[in-house]
Amino acid sequence: MIRLINWHRYSKKLPASQFLLLNVALGIGHVIVVLGAGAFLPILPNVAASLGRGMPYAVWGQSDYVAAMAAAFLIARPLMRRYGARHVALGAYMLFSAAGLAVVASLQVYPLFTAARTVQGFAAGVSIAPSLALLLEQYKSHHHRTATSIWTLAMFMPFSVGPALGGYFGYVLGDWRWMFAVFSAVTLIVAGVAWALTGNSTRDPDAPLAPFLGLFALFSAAALAIQELYNVAILSDMTTHTLSSWWIVLAFLLLAGLFWVTNTESETPLIRFALFRYRNYAFGLAMLCIAFTGIQGSLVQYVLRIQSIEGYTAWHAGLLFLPIFVLSKPMSLRAHYWIHHGYDPRLLACAGAVGFAGSFWWMGETMRPTTWETLLWPQLLEGAALGVFITAMNAIILTNVPPAEQIHAVDVINTARTISAAWIIAMSDVFWDRYAASARSHLTSPDIGDTGRWIAGRYPESVAPGTASFHELGIRVAQQAGWVTFNAMFHTLAVCFAAFAALIWLASARHISHRVDDLERVVESLGEDL
């Protein structure tokens, strides 16, 4: 199929073979930095074992990675203006590679491990926008649609292919560290190909950068501070480490306040708060972030708990998410088509939310334990809902934003949405632990008949603390509580998304645009990343 395409007619300067190689290289690089988040999820138990610490410490590195990626979206474009897309993309890929190797090398020193993972997340976030710009530079202007269509293929990778790939390294190959070694090697190759086949990008050496860097430092510090509060909450279940939590809150408030004042008074703000004067932008972004926490939280807990409670391997847990990819991208393309041909994006967002509600309710109705094949089918519906939902929500959010502000508006969307994902990675663990503890208490309460069923046929002395039967009883209660929590989590999410399907109609229908041009396609492709 690839040979049948006349790549030469798409290329601005490069011969067909080199142009094809560059497309493949940049596409793989894009996929890998996006997979750096999703592929890490199923191997969190393996990472925790390598660290010699509990699961929350492995989750800590993951949430910091995503938070740093979110912040990086805001600084990527000022860096591109100053140094050009080529230099920024190459630097980001090399930093991603070096940080990946540092993650593997620093397992014995936990602070270095989390720092390396955070730096890798920053590099991943910085690489995305300049890589797309570098790709567009090589296409003839009237073929930019093809470039952006190819680019958006990576959108659903973290939700579908990522967990399966991580499970492959963690279980089939038996060593999760190989994933970081392979990713580092491949990103270096990508950087080498991009360096060899591209020329210097357009840049402005006099473009202001220092003000952006100062604001970015404040924003990143505030984002990581609030993220550390959530990370500490995993360890303490929000009941201990009170003094540490208050210090973190104080640091966050100070940093956030400094950023707000400095950014508002700056002539070159990092975030243009004037965007929020558009009703659909403010309302839609808030709704998208809330919805995305539900989607991301379900993904995180499903991957982790299906291993710890149902006993699945990382490989089989990851494979459960492959069906999401079957319908997600086709439905995203159809949603773009419908919106550009006059369909109300609120209708599509509502349909996507209803699809999520149906999928989550289906998962919550599963009688556990169940077969692996049974768990696959709801993922097809979730994939279709994901493709429609993200596309429609981006269209709603950007309806009133003028074209000149849309690129920056998309950067803010990606930052807010990804920070929401980082937050829920940690907090979903807290919610899970608290509900599971409540379920265990309910199962063993003397006020109901459940306890009698567990110990029926046993003599009282046979289930005394310290005996094998008592230990077995504890395991069975914990497992049953996990199954109850599984289904309760999905039922709760189903109700939330059903409510969301109704609330989305509060968005304004005025000024909804159905245009389609090069800018619109670039905005769509950037808005669908992650």
N, C-alpha and C positions, 0 to 999 in steps of 0.2 A: 504494500500500500504506500509506504514511504517513497519507494522508487517511482511510483506513478505520478507523484506530485512534482511539478516543475518548480523546484525551489529557487531557481535563478531569477524567475520573474518577481519573486517576493523580495529578493535581496537588493539593498541599495548599492553595495559595493563588492561584497564578498562573493567568490565563486560558490556554486551550489553546494559542493561538498563541505566547504568550510562554514557556510551559512547554516547548513543542517547540523553540523557538529556543535556550533555555538548555541543553536536552539536547544539541542539535547542537553548540553552542559548546563546552561542557565536554568533549564527546566528541572534538572536533577538537583542542582544547588538549591533552588526554591523549595522543592519537595523536602529535602533533607532538613533545612532549617525549620520548616513547619512541623516535620515529623519529630523534631527534637523534643517537643512537648508530648505529643500523643503516644509515641513509641516508648516513652519512659514509664508510663503508667503501669502496665502489667508486670514490669520487672521491679516494682518498688519493694515487694517482699525479698527479692534477691539482693537488691541494693542494701536493704536494712541488715541482712545477714552479713554482707561484706563489710559494712560499717561497724558491725558488732553492737548495734544499737536497735532500739525499737522502731516500728514502722513510722511513727510520727517524725523521726529525724530524717528519714528518707523523703517523706512528703514535704518536709521543710525545704529541701533543695529544689523540689519540683515547683513549689509555689513561688519561690524567689526567682526561678528561671522565668516563669510566666510574667511576674510583676516587672522584671527588668526588660523583658521583651515589649511589654506595654509602653513603658516610658520611652523606649528607644524610637518608637514611631514618630515621636514629636521632634527629635533632633536630626532624624535622617535627612529631611529636606533642606534645612540650613546647611548641613554638611555637604550636600550635593551642590548647592549653589556656590559654595566656596571652593570645593575641590573637584567637582565634576562627578558624574555618576560612576564612571569607570574606577576612579581611585577609591571612592567610598565602598563600592561593591567588593573590590579586591581586598581592601583592608578588613571589611566585615567577615569575608569568608576565611581569611587567614587567622583572624582573631577567634572565630568560631572553632576552627580546627585546633588551634593551640589550647583553647580553654577546654575542649573535649578531652584532649590528652591529659590536661591538668586534673580533670575530674577523676580519671583513673589512677593517676599518680598520687593523689592526696587522700586516699581512703583512710589512712591511719591518722590523719589530722582533720577532724571534722570541720572546724572553721574554714580551713582551706578548701575543703570539698564544697561547702555551700557557696564560698566566694567564687570558685571556678565555675560552678553551675550558674551563678548569677551573671558572671561575665559572658558566659556562652549565650544566655538568654538575651543580653543586650546586643551581642553581635548578630543574633538571629533577627531581632527586630530591625536593626539598622540595615540589614542586607536586602530586605524585600523591595522597598521603593526604588533604590538605585538599580537593582537588577532588572526590574521591569523597564525602567527608563533606558538602560543600556540595551535591552532587547529591542525596544521601539526604535532606537537610533539606527539599527541595522535593517529595519524594514522600510520599504517605500511607503510614503505617507498614506496612499490609498489602500494599503494592506494592513494598517494598524489593527483593524478588526480581527484579522487572523492571529496576530500576536497576542492580543488580549484574550482571545478565546482559548489559545493554548495555555496561557498563564493561569487561567482560572481552574484548570484541571486539578490543581493542588488544593483547592479550597477544602474539600471534604476528607483529605488525607488524615488529619489528626483524629477524626471521629471513626474512621473505618480501617484504613490500611495500617495506620500507626500502631494500634494495639497488637494487631497480628504480627507485624514486623518485630516489635519489642518482645513478644512472646516467643518468636522463633529464636532470637538470640538468647533469651533467658532460659528457655527449656530445651529446645531441639539442639542447639549448639552447646548449651550447658554453661555459658559464661556471658553474662550481660555486658562485660567490659569490651567484648569484641565489637559490639554495636558502636561504641564511642570511637574505637580504633578505626573501624570502617568508615564511619561518618567523617572523621577527621581526614582520612586519606582521600576520600572522594571530594570533599570540599576544597582540598588543596589542588586536586586535579582540575576542578571547575575553575578555580582562580587562575590556574596556569593557562587553560584554554581561553578564558576571557582576556587575559593579558596578551596572549599571542595573536588573537584574532580581532581585537578591537583597538581603535585609536583613541586619542584623548577626547574626552567628552567636553561639551560646552561648560564653561565655568566662569565665575566672576571672582578674581583674586581679591577684589576690594569689598566683596559682600560681607556685611557684618556677621560676626560669629561669636565674639566674646559675650555680648548680652544674652544670646541664646544659651551659651554654655552655662552661664551663671544661673539662669532660670531653670535650665534642665537639671543642674545639680540640686537645686532646692526641691524641684518636683520629684526627682528620683529618690531623694532622701526621705521626703514625706511619704511617698508610695511604699518604700521599703519599710519605713517605720510602722505604718499601719499594718503592713503584711506581717511584720514580726509579732505584732499583738495577736493576730490570728494564729500564727505558728506556735506561740507560747500557749494559746488556748488549747491546742491539740494535746500538749503535755499535761496541762493542769485541769482540763475539762471546765475551765473558767471558774474554778473554785479555789485554787491556790495560786501561788506566785502573784499575790495581789499587789505587793509593792512594785515588783518589776512591771506589771501591767500598767500601773498608774504612771510610772516614769516614761513608759513607751507612749502612752496617750499624751502626756505632756509634751514630749518631743515631737510627736506628730502635729499637735495643735500649733506649736511654735513654728515648725517648718512650713506647715500649710498656710499659716497666717502670713509668714514672710513671703511665700510664693505669691499669694493672692495680691498683697500690696505691691510687690515689686513688678509682677506681671501686668497689673492694671495700670501702673504708672509708666511702664516701658513704652518707648516708641516702636519697639520690635517685640511684641509679646509672643511668648511661646504658645499660648492658647488664647485665641481671640474670643473672649467671652461674649462679644456681640453676636456670635452665632446663635446664642440661646434666646435672642429676641424673636426668632422665628418659632412659632408655636409648635409646629410639627417636629422641628428639630429637637427642642427640649423634651416634649412629651414622648416622641418616638424613641429617642435615645434612652430615656429612663426606662421605658417599657422593654426595649431590647436588652438592656443590661440585666433587668430583673429576670427576663425569660432565659437569658443566656446562663445565669447562675443555676437555674433549674436543669438546663440541658447538660452543662458541664458537671454539675454535682451528681447527676444520675450516672454519667459516664464514669467518673472517678470511683464512686462507690460500687457500681456494678463490676468494674474490672477487679477491684480489690476484694470485695466480699464474695464474689463468685469463686474465688480461690480459697479464701479462708473459711468459708462456711460450707459451700457446696463441694469443695475439694477438687475443683478443676485446676489443671496446670495453667501456667502463664500463656502457653501456646493456644490451648483450647479457649481460654478466656478471651484472648485477642481475636481469635477467629470468629467469635460471636458477633463482632462488629463489622465484618466484611459485607454482610448484606446491606448495610447502610449505603455503601458506595454504588450499589446496583441501580437505585432509583434517584439518589440525591442529585447527581449532576444532570441527568436528563430532565428532571423536574425543575431544576434551576433554569435550564435553557428555555423550557416551556414558559416558566414564569416571566422571564425577560420578554419573550415573544408576546405574551398576553398583555403585559404592562405597556409595551411599545405600541400595541394595537388597541389601546383604549380601555382595558380592564382596570377597575378600581383596585389599587394595591391593598386597600383595607380588606377587600373581599378575599384576596389571596392570603394575606396575613392571618385572617380569621380561619381560613381553611387549613393553613399550616398549623395553627394553634390547636384546632380541633383534631388534626392528625396526630399531634403529639399527645393530646389528652387520650385519644383512643389507643395509641401505642402503649402509653404508660399504664392505662387501666388494664390492658391486655396482659402486660407483664405482672401487674399486681394481682391478677386473678389466677396466676399460675400456681398449681398445687406443688409445693416443694417438699422433698427434692423431686426433680424431674429430669428427663433426658436432655442431652445437649441439643439434639435436633429440634426439640420443642421450643427452645429458647431463641432459635433463629428467626422465626416468622415475624414476631413483632418488630424486629429490626428493619424489615423491608418497609413497613409503614412509617417507622421513624425516619428512615432515609428520605422517603418521598416528602414528608412533612418538613424536614430540614431544608431541602432544596428550595421549596416554595417559600418557606418562612423567612429565611435570611434575605433572599432577593426582594421580597415584598417589603420587609421592614426597612431595608436600605432605601427603597424607593419612597416610602412614606417619610422617612427622616429628612431626606434631601429635597423634598418637593418645593419648599419655599426658599431654598438657599440659592443665591445667584451663582451663575457659572464661575465667576472669578473667585469665589470662596469655597467651591466644592472640594477641591483637592485637600485644602486644610481641614475642611469639615470631615472628610473621610479619615484623615489622620487622627482627629479627635475621637471619632466613632471607634476606630480600632483600638485606641488607647483605653477608652472607657470600657469597652466590651472585654478586652483582655485583662484589665485590672479586676473586673468582676469575676472573670474566670479564675484568676490567681486567688482572690479572696475565698471563693467557694471551695477550692481545692482543700484548704485548711479547715474551713468552718463546716463543711459537710461531714468531716470526721467527728467533729464535736457533736453535731446534731445526731449522727448515727450512734455514737457512744451513749448519749443521754437517753435516746429512745430505747436502745437495746437494754440498757440498765433497767429502765422502767418495765420492759417486757419480761426480763428475768425476775424482777420483783413480783410481777403479777403472776407468773407461772408458779412461783414457790410460796405465794401468800397462803397462810393458814385459813384465811377467810373464804376461800373458794375450794372447789373440789379437785383442782388440777394436781395438787401435791399428792393426793391419794392415788391418782392414776399412775404417777411416776413410781411410787414405792409399793404399789399393790403386789402382794405375794412375797414381800420381803419382811424379815423380822426386824424390829427396830434396831437391834444391835448390829445388823449387817450393813446399815447405812450410817453408822456413826462416823463423825469426822475422822479422817485419816485412813479409812478403809478403802479398798479398791472399788467397792460398790458406791461409796460416797463420791469418789473421783469420777466414776462413770456417770453418776447422776448429774454431777456438775457439768460434764461435757454435753450431755443430752439436753440439759436445760439451756446452756449457752447456744447450742445449735438451733434448738427450737425458737429461742428468742431472736436469733439471726434471721430465721425464715420469716417470723412475724414482722421484723423490722424491714426486711426486703419488700414485702408486699405493702406494708404501710407507707414506705417511702414512695413507691410508684403510685399508689392510690392518691396520696397527698399531691404529688406532682400533676396527676391527671385532673384533679379538681382545680388546681392553680391555673393550668393551661385552659381549662374550660372557661374560667373567669376571665382570663386574658383574651380569649376569643371575643368576649362581649366588650371588654374595655377598649379594644383597639378601634372600635367605631367612634370613640371620642376624638380621634384624630380628625383634623380639618380636611374636608374634601376639596377645598378651594385651591386653585393654583397647582393642582397636581399635573405634572408635566409628563408627556408621553414621547418626548423627543428622543432621537437616537443619533448621536454623532460621535466623533472620535473622543472628545472629552468625556462624554457619557460612558463610553465603553471603558476608558481608563478608570473612571470613578467606580464603575461597577466591579471591575476586576480587583481593584485595591480594597473596595468595601467588602468583598467576599473572602478575603484572605483570613485564615484562622477561624 
